[in-house]
Amino acid sequence: MSPSARNHWRRPRTYHHGNLKEVLLEAARKLIEQYGPAGFSLTEAARLAGVSPAAPYRHFRDREALLAEVARSGFERFAARLDMAWNNGVPTPLSAFDALGKAYLAFARDEPASYAVMFESGLVHSAEGRSFPAAERAFDVLQKAAVALCRQLPEAKRPPLKLMSLHIWAISHGVATLFAQGALQSRKVPLSPEEILESNMLIYLKGLGILPDGSIPASSS
């Protein structure tokens, strides 16, 4: 983080020991935006938060524990955002699916530090080796969408729903990583990330037989 950026960020004026954890998480996110998940120390996070080098150890045993909490809290917000966008498939599964994709990209764009850590190898699991519950909830939203989209298909022609959900996640993650987070900002891309994701999903759903030839989601008309 540049000196000007460091000087710009200040811990909240309401800081007290009761919200030390949140102040450290915000400092970590600022550092991750600049240096990436592996590019800072717990001491540097403490310095940016304006606390003593020993203070972070009240909540985090090491830097990896701090990163894990950034990921966990990120997944909490991510799952809530996807669930709100899906809205139980209302008003229609296709329009809700479109909103779900936009919410996915919006999260990656709005919270690049959290998103980067959430999918960093080795950090998407807790110390016990289990996935974060919120990550499972986020995936469950995608599975609900897959179920709703496939409901019109004859049962014998429905794809494996878990596999379909993984495909949706992989496509969304690819677009978010390449475009929504600004990785290709310097290149001239004729479409927005939302348009790229929508066209990918349109092709995918057509391939599954969920959309007839020539049809487009109502939101794109």
Backbone as numpy.savetxt, mean C-alpha at the origin, in Angstrom:
# Nx Ny Nz CAx CAy CAz Cx Cy Cz
18.42 12.53 3.75 17.57 13.71 3.75 18.45 14.94 3.75
18.14 15.89 2.87 18.93 17.10 2.76 18.79 17.95 4.00
19.79 18.82 4.28 19.70 19.70 5.45 18.44 20.53 5.44
18.03 21.02 4.27 16.83 21.85 4.22 15.60 21.03 4.59
15.56 19.77 4.12 14.42 18.91 4.45 14.41 18.59 5.93
15.59 18.34 6.49 15.66 18.04 7.91 15.19 19.24 8.73
15.59 20.44 8.30 15.19 21.62 9.05 13.71 21.91 8.91
13.13 21.47 7.77 11.72 21.74 7.53 10.84 20.91 8.44
11.26 19.65 8.68 10.42 18.78 9.50 10.71 19.01 10.96
9.66 19.15 11.73 9.79 19.32 13.18 8.83 18.39 13.89
9.21 17.90 15.03 8.31 17.07 15.80 7.08 17.89 16.19
5.94 17.26 16.42 4.73 18.00 16.78 4.93 18.84 18.04
4.31 20.00 18.06 4.44 20.86 19.24 3.83 20.22 20.48
2.89 19.31 20.24 2.23 18.64 21.36 3.03 17.43 21.85
4.27 17.30 21.38 5.06 16.13 21.75 5.19 15.99 23.26
5.00 14.77 23.71 5.30 14.40 25.09 5.59 12.92 25.07
5.98 12.38 26.20 6.41 10.98 26.21 5.29 10.04 25.78
4.04 10.47 25.93 2.92 9.60 25.59 2.82 9.31 24.10
3.30 10.21 23.24 3.22 9.95 21.81 4.60 9.82 21.17
5.57 9.44 21.95 6.93 9.22 21.45 6.94 8.22 20.30
6.15 7.16 20.43 6.13 6.13 19.39 5.69 6.70 18.05
4.63 7.49 18.04 4.14 8.07 16.79 5.13 9.07 16.20
5.80 9.83 17.05 6.80 10.80 16.57 7.95 10.06 15.90
8.38 8.95 16.48 9.46 8.16 15.89 9.03 7.52 14.58
7.78 7.07 14.51 7.30 6.48 13.27 7.27 7.52 12.14
6.84 8.73 12.48 6.81 9.78 11.47 8.23 10.15 11.03
9.15 10.19 11.98 10.55 10.47 11.63 11.09 9.37 10.72
10.76 8.12 11.04 11.22 7.00 10.21 10.67 7.10 8.80
9.40 7.44 8.67 8.82 7.58 7.34 9.50 8.67 6.53
9.85 9.77 7.19 10.55 10.85 6.49 11.93 10.38 6.01
12.62 9.62 6.83 13.94 9.13 6.45 13.84 8.08 5.34
12.82 7.25 5.40 12.63 6.22 4.38 12.36 6.86 3.02
11.59 7.94 3.00 11.31 8.63 1.75 12.60 9.09 1.06
13.57 9.46 1.89 14.82 9.98 1.34 15.84 8.89 1.06
15.99 7.96 2.01 17.08 6.99 1.93 16.65 5.54 1.65
15.37 5.27 1.73 14.92 3.89 1.60 14.92 3.19 2.94
14.30 2.00 3.02 14.16 1.28 4.29 15.49 0.94 4.97
16.56 0.77 4.19 17.83 0.35 4.79 18.81 1.50 4.98
18.39 2.73 4.71 19.35 3.82 4.65 19.44 4.73 5.85
18.99 4.29 7.00 19.09 5.15 8.19 19.21 4.29 9.44
19.61 4.91 10.53 19.78 4.21 11.80 18.72 4.65 12.79
18.59 3.89 13.86 17.65 4.25 14.93 18.08 5.55 15.58
19.39 5.75 15.69 19.91 7.00 16.26 19.52 8.20 15.41
19.57 8.03 14.08 19.21 9.13 13.20 17.71 9.43 13.29
16.90 8.39 13.45 15.47 8.61 13.63 15.22 9.38 14.91
15.96 9.04 15.97 15.81 9.75 17.24 16.22 11.21 17.09
17.31 11.45 16.36 17.78 12.82 16.16 16.74 13.65 15.42
16.15 13.06 14.35 15.15 13.79 13.58 13.89 14.03 14.41
13.58 13.09 15.30 12.41 13.25 16.16 12.67 14.22 17.30
13.93 14.56 17.52 14.26 15.49 18.58 14.28 14.88 19.96
14.63 13.60 20.03 14.70 12.92 21.32 16.10 12.34 21.49
16.40 11.86 22.67 17.72 11.30 22.95 17.91 9.99 22.20
19.16 9.60 21.93 19.42 8.33 21.25 18.86 7.12 21.98
18.69 7.24 23.30 18.18 6.11 24.07 16.65 6.02 24.04
15.98 7.11 23.71 14.52 7.16 23.78 13.82 6.11 22.92
14.26 5.85 21.68 13.54 4.87 20.85 13.45 3.48 21.46
14.42 3.15 22.32 14.44 1.80 22.88 13.32 1.57 23.88
12.60 2.59 24.23 11.41 2.40 25.06 10.32 1.67 24.29
10.36 1.78 22.96 9.33 1.15 22.12 9.87 0.14 21.12
11.12 0.30 20.71 11.66 -0.55 19.65 13.02 -1.10 20.06
13.18 -2.40 19.92 14.45 -3.01 20.34 15.59 -2.66 19.38
15.25 -2.38 18.10 16.26 -2.03 17.10 15.58 -1.39 15.90
16.37 -1.06 14.90 15.82 -0.41 13.70 14.82 -1.30 12.98
15.10 -2.62 12.95 14.21 -3.54 12.27 12.83 -3.56 12.93
12.80 -3.43 14.25 11.51 -3.39 14.95 10.75 -2.12 14.59
11.46 -1.01 14.45 10.83 0.24 14.03 10.27 0.09 12.62
11.03 -0.49 11.72 10.55 -0.70 10.35 9.34 -1.63 10.32
9.38 -2.66 11.15 8.25 -3.59 11.20 6.98 -2.87 11.64
7.12 -1.92 12.56 5.95 -1.17 13.02 5.48 -0.21 11.94
6.40 0.37 11.17 6.01 1.20 10.03 5.18 0.36 9.06
5.62 -0.87 8.80 4.89 -1.76 7.90 3.54 -2.15 8.48
3.52 -2.53 9.74 2.26 -2.97 10.37 1.22 -1.86 10.35
1.62 -0.67 10.78 0.66 0.43 10.82 0.25 0.83 9.40
1.18 0.70 8.45 0.84 0.98 7.06 -0.22 0.02 6.54
-0.05 -1.25 6.83 -1.04 -2.24 6.41 -2.40 -1.98 7.04
-2.43 -1.48 8.26 -3.70 -1.15 8.91 -4.45 -0.10 8.09
-3.76 0.96 7.73 -4.39 2.02 6.94 -4.72 1.55 5.53
-3.85 0.74 4.97 -4.04 0.21 3.62 -5.29 -0.66 3.56
-5.44 -1.57 4.51 -6.60 -2.46 4.54 -7.89 -1.66 4.70
-7.86 -0.66 5.58 -9.06 0.16 5.80 -9.42 0.93 4.53
-8.41 1.42 3.83 -8.66 2.20 2.62 -9.23 1.32 1.51
-8.71 0.12 1.35 -9.23 -0.78 0.34 -10.65 -1.21 0.67
-10.90 -1.50 1.93 -12.24 -1.93 2.34 -13.27 -0.83 2.09
-12.89 0.40 2.41 -13.80 1.53 2.18 -14.07 1.71 0.69
-13.04 1.57 -0.12 -13.21 1.74 -1.57 -14.09 0.64 -2.16
-13.89 -0.61 -1.71 -14.69 -1.72 -2.23 -16.16 -1.57 -1.84
-16.41 -1.14 -0.62 -17.77 -0.80 -0.17 -18.77 -1.92 -0.44
-18.33 -3.15 -0.17 -19.18 -4.32 -0.37 -19.72 -4.45 -1.79
-18.95 -3.95 -2.76 -19.35 -4.10 -4.15 -20.46 -3.17 -4.60
-20.69 -2.10 -3.84 -21.75 -1.14 -4.16 -21.15 0.05 -4.91
-21.82 0.58 -5.94 -23.16 0.19 -6.43 -23.15 -1.04 -7.33
-22.03 -1.31 -8.00 -21.89 -2.54 -8.79 -20.50 -3.09 -8.55
-20.31 -4.40 -8.70 -18.97 -4.97 -8.52 -17.92 -4.33 -9.42
-18.28 -3.99 -10.67 -17.30 -3.40 -11.58 -16.90 -1.99 -11.17
-17.89 -1.18 -10.78 -17.56 0.19 -10.36 -16.79 0.18 -9.05
-17.15 -0.75 -8.14 -16.44 -0.86 -6.87 -15.02 -1.37 -7.10
-14.86 -2.26 -8.07 -13.53 -2.77 -8.40 -12.64 -1.66 -8.95
-13.24 -0.78 -9.76 -12.51 0.37 -10.28 -12.07 1.28 -9.14
-12.97 1.51 -8.19 -12.64 2.34 -7.03 -11.56 1.69 -6.19
-11.59 0.38 -6.11 -10.59 -0.36 -5.34 -9.20 -0.17 -5.94
-9.10 -0.24 -7.26 -7.81 -0.04 -7.93 -7.28 1.37 -7.71
-8.16 2.34 -7.80 -7.75 3.73 -7.58 -7.28 3.94 -6.14
-7.95 3.30 -5.19 -7.55 3.43 -3.79 -6.18 2.80 -3.55
-5.92 1.69 -4.23 -4.61 1.04 -4.13 -3.50 1.99 -4.58
-3.69 2.59 -5.75 -2.68 3.50 -6.28 -2.55 4.76 -5.42
-3.67 5.24 -4.90 -3.64 6.45 -4.08 -2.84 6.22 -2.81
-2.97 5.05 -2.21 -2.20 4.76 -1.01 -0.71 4.74 -1.31
-0.34 4.07 -2.39 1.08 4.00 -2.76 1.65 5.38 -3.03
0.82 6.26 -3.60 1.27 7.61 -3.91 1.32 8.48 -2.65
0.32 8.34 -1.79 0.22 9.19 -0.60 1.17 8.77 0.51
1.47 7.48 0.59 2.32 6.97 1.66 3.47 6.13 1.08
4.35 6.76 0.31 5.41 5.99 -0.35 6.35 5.28 0.62
6.62 5.89 1.76 7.53 5.26 2.72 6.90 4.02 3.32
5.67 4.13 3.77 4.99 2.97 4.34 4.86 1.87 3.30
4.48 2.25 2.08 4.28 1.25 1.03 5.57 0.50 0.72
6.68 1.23 0.67 7.97 0.59 0.39 8.33 -0.43 1.45
8.11 -0.08 2.71 8.47 -0.98 3.81 7.51 -2.15 3.88
6.23 -1.91 3.59 5.22 -2.98 3.65 5.58 -4.16 2.77
6.23 -3.87 1.65 6.56 -4.94 0.70 8.05 -5.23 0.63
8.79 -4.71 1.61 10.21 -5.02 1.70 10.38 -6.46 2.17
11.24 -7.20 1.50 11.46 -8.60 1.85 11.86 -8.75 3.31
11.16 -9.64 4.00 11.51 -9.92 5.39 10.76 -9.07 6.40
10.06 -8.02 5.94 9.35 -7.17 6.88 7.85 -7.37 6.86
7.35 -8.18 5.95 5.92 -8.38 5.89 5.47 -9.49 6.84
6.37 -9.98 7.64 6.02 -10.98 8.63 6.43 -10.48 10.01
5.67 -10.90 10.98 5.98 -10.53 12.35 7.14 -11.37 12.86
7.56 -11.09 14.07 8.69 -11.83 14.66 8.37 -13.32 14.78
7.09 -13.66 14.89 6.71 -15.07 15.02 6.61 -15.75 13.66
6.85 -15.01 12.59 6.81 -15.62 11.27 5.44 -15.63 10.63
4.45 -14.97 11.26 3.11 -14.91 10.68 2.92 -13.58 9.99
2.04 -13.57 8.97 1.75 -12.34 8.27 1.04 -11.38 9.21
1.21 -10.08 8.96 0.47 -9.10 9.72 -1.02 -9.33 9.46
-1.85 -9.34 10.50 -3.30 -9.52 10.29 -3.87 -8.51 9.30
-3.40 -7.26 9.34 -3.93 -6.24 8.43 -3.58 -6.56 6.98
-2.42 -7.17 6.74 -2.05 -7.57 5.38 -3.02 -8.63 4.88
-3.41 -9.53 5.76 -4.37 -10.56 5.40 -5.74 -9.94 5.14
-6.10 -8.92 5.91 -7.38 -8.24 5.68 -7.39 -7.53 4.33
-6.26 -6.93 3.97 -6.16 -6.27 2.67 -6.34 -7.28 1.55
-5.69 -8.43 1.67 -5.82 -9.48 0.66 -7.25 -10.01 0.62
-7.91 -10.06 1.79 -9.28 -10.53 1.85 -10.22 -9.63 1.06
-9.94 -8.32 1.06 -10.76 -7.41 0.25 -10.64 -7.77 -1.22
-9.43 -8.08 -1.67 -9.24 -8.48 -3.06 -9.96 -9.79 -3.37
-9.98 -10.70 -2.41 -10.69 -11.96 -2.62 -12.19 -11.74 -2.71
-12.71 -10.83 -1.88 -14.14 -10.50 -1.96 -14.48 -9.93 -3.33
-13.60 -9.08 -3.85 -13.82 -8.52 -5.17 -13.81 -9.62 -6.23
-12.87 -10.55 -6.12 -12.79 -11.65 -7.08 -14.06 -12.49 -7.06
-14.56 -12.78 -5.87 -15.80 -13.56 -5.74 -16.96 -12.85 -6.42
-17.09 -11.55 -6.16 -18.20 -10.78 -6.72 -18.10 -10.70 -8.25
-16.89 -10.51 -8.76 -16.71 -10.39 -10.21 -16.99 -11.71 -10.93
-16.69 -12.81 -10.26 -16.84 -14.12 -10.90 -18.23 -14.73 -10.72
-19.06 -14.05 -9.96 -20.37 -14.63 -9.63 -21.21 -14.87 -10.88
-21.01 -14.05 -11.92 -21.81 -14.18 -13.14 -21.35 -15.34 -14.02
-20.16 -15.85 -13.76 -19.64 -16.95 -14.57 -20.22 -18.28 -14.12
-20.41 -19.23 -15.05 -20.78 -20.59 -14.64 -19.71 -21.13 -13.69
-20.14 -21.87 -12.71 -19.20 -22.33 -11.69 -18.01 -23.08 -12.29
-18.26 -23.84 -13.33 -17.19 -24.63 -13.95 -16.15 -23.75 -14.64
-16.50 -22.49 -14.95 -15.59 -21.60 -15.66 -14.94 -20.57 -14.75
-15.23 -20.65 -13.46 -14.64 -19.67 -12.54 -13.18 -20.02 -12.26
-12.29 -19.06 -12.31 -10.88 -19.34 -12.00 -10.70 -19.57 -10.51
-9.60 -20.18 -10.09 -9.33 -20.30 -8.65 -9.28 -18.91 -8.04
-10.14 -18.65 -7.08 -10.32 -17.28 -6.59 -9.09 -16.74 -5.88
-8.37 -17.58 -5.17 -7.16 -17.10 -4.51 -6.11 -16.73 -5.54
-6.00 -17.53 -6.58 -5.03 -17.24 -7.64 -5.42 -15.95 -8.35
-6.71 -15.78 -8.62 -7.17 -14.55 -9.26 -6.85 -13.33 -8.40
-7.06 -13.47 -7.08 -6.76 -12.37 -6.16 -5.28 -12.02 -6.19
-4.43 -13.05 -6.27 -2.98 -12.82 -6.37 -2.63 -12.12 -7.67
-3.30 -12.48 -8.75 -3.07 -11.81 -10.03 -3.42 -10.32 -9.93
-4.57 -10.04 -9.33 -5.02 -8.66 -9.17 -4.01 -7.87 -8.34
-3.56 -8.48 -7.25 -2.58 -7.82 -6.39 -1.27 -7.56 -7.15
-0.82 -8.57 -7.89 0.45 -8.43 -8.62 0.37 -7.33 -9.68
-0.74 -7.26 -10.40 -0.90 -6.22 -11.42 -0.93 -4.85 -10.75
-1.69 -4.73 -9.67 -1.81 -3.45 -8.97 -0.47 -3.01 -8.40
0.24 -3.97 -7.80 1.54 -3.65 -7.21 2.53 -3.22 -8.28
2.49 -3.88 -9.42 3.40 -3.51 -10.49 3.18 -2.09 -10.97
1.93 -1.72 -11.19 1.62 -0.37 -11.64 1.98 0.64 -10.56
1.64 0.32 -9.31 1.94 1.24 -8.20 3.44 1.46 -8.07
4.22 0.40 -8.19 5.66 0.51 -8.02 6.32 1.27 -9.17
5.86 1.01 -10.39 6.48 1.62 -11.56 6.00 3.04 -11.83
4.74 3.31 -11.49 4.17 4.58 -11.90 3.66 5.44 -10.74
2.84 4.86 -9.87 2.17 5.67 -8.86 3.15 6.31 -7.90
4.30 5.67 -7.66 5.27 6.23 -6.73 6.29 7.13 -7.42
6.10 7.38 -8.69 6.95 8.34 -9.37 8.26 7.80 -9.87
8.43 6.47 -9.93 9.69 5.90 -10.38 10.00 6.26 -11.83
8.96 6.48 -12.64 9.16 6.80 -14.05 8.73 8.24 -14.35
8.80 9.08 -13.33 8.34 10.45 -13.48 9.09 11.19 -14.58
10.37 10.86 -14.73 11.19 11.58 -15.70 10.91 11.15 -17.14
10.18 10.05 -17.31 9.88 9.57 -18.65 8.49 10.04 -19.07
8.30 10.17 -20.35 7.00 10.61 -20.86 6.09 9.40 -21.02
5.15 9.26 -20.12 4.18 8.17 -20.16 2.83 8.77 -20.54
2.23 8.31 -21.63 1.03 8.96 -22.14 -0.23 8.75 -21.31
-0.20 7.80 -20.39 -1.38 7.50 -19.58 -1.08 7.72 -18.11
-2.11 7.98 -17.34 -1.96 8.10 -15.90 -1.85 6.70 -15.30
-1.33 6.57 -14.06 -1.30 5.24 -13.42 -2.68 4.60 -13.35
-3.71 5.42 -13.08 -5.07 4.88 -13.00 -5.52 4.31 -14.35
-5.17 5.00 -15.42 -5.55 4.52 -16.75 -4.78 3.26 -17.12
-3.52 3.21 -16.72 -2.72 2.02 -17.00 -3.27 0.81 -16.25
-3.60 1.01 -14.98 -4.14 -0.09 -14.18 -5.50 -0.52 -14.73
-6.34 0.44 -15.08 -7.67 0.11 -15.60 -7.57 -0.70 -16.89
-6.68 -0.30 -17.79 -6.55 -1.03 -19.05 -6.03 -2.43 -18.82
-5.10 -2.58 -17.88 -4.60 -3.92 -17.54 -5.71 -4.80 -16.99
-6.50 -4.24 -16.08 -7.58 -5.01 -15.47 -8.66 -5.34 -16.51
-8.91 -4.42 -17.43 -9.89 -4.65 -18.47 -9.49 -5.85 -19.33
-8.23 -5.88 -19.73 -7.72 -7.01 -20.52 -7.81 -8.31 -19.72
-7.45 -8.22 -18.43 -7.47 -9.41 -17.57 -8.89 -9.95 -17.41
-9.83 -9.07 -17.11 -11.21 -9.51 -16.90 -11.83 -10.03 -18.19
-11.48 -9.44 -19.32 -11.96 -9.95 -20.61 -11.44 -11.36 -20.85
-10.16 -11.57 -20.50 -9.57 -12.88 -20.69 -10.26 -13.96 -19.87
-10.78 -13.56 -18.72 -11.49 -14.52 -17.86 -12.94 -14.72 -18.30
-13.40 -13.88 -19.23 -14.79 -13.99 -19.66 -15.75 -13.21 -18.80
-15.23 -12.40 -17.88 -16.09 -11.62 -17.00 -16.67 -10.43 -17.74
-15.90 -9.87 -18.70 -16.36 -8.77 -19.52 -16.47 -9.24 -20.96
-17.61 -9.01 -21.61 -17.71 -9.37 -23.03 -16.89 -8.44 -23.88
-16.56 -8.85 -25.09 -15.78 -8.00 -25.99 -16.49 -6.68 -26.22
-15.71 -5.60 -26.22 -16.26 -4.28 -26.48 -16.81 -3.58 -25.28
-16.89 -4.27 -24.13 -17.44 -3.62 -22.94 -16.34 -2.92 -22.17
-16.70 -1.88 -21.46 -15.78 -1.15 -20.59 -16.48 -0.86 -19.30
-15.73 -0.70 -18.20 -16.35 -0.34 -16.94 -17.10 0.97 -17.07
-18.22 1.07 -16.37 -19.07 2.26 -16.46 -18.32 3.52 -16.10
-17.35 3.43 -15.18 -16.60 4.59 -14.72 -15.72 5.17 -15.81
-15.43 4.40 -16.87 -14.53 4.85 -17.92 -15.28 5.49 -19.08
-16.59 5.38 -19.11 -17.36 5.89 -20.22 -17.47 7.40 -20.18
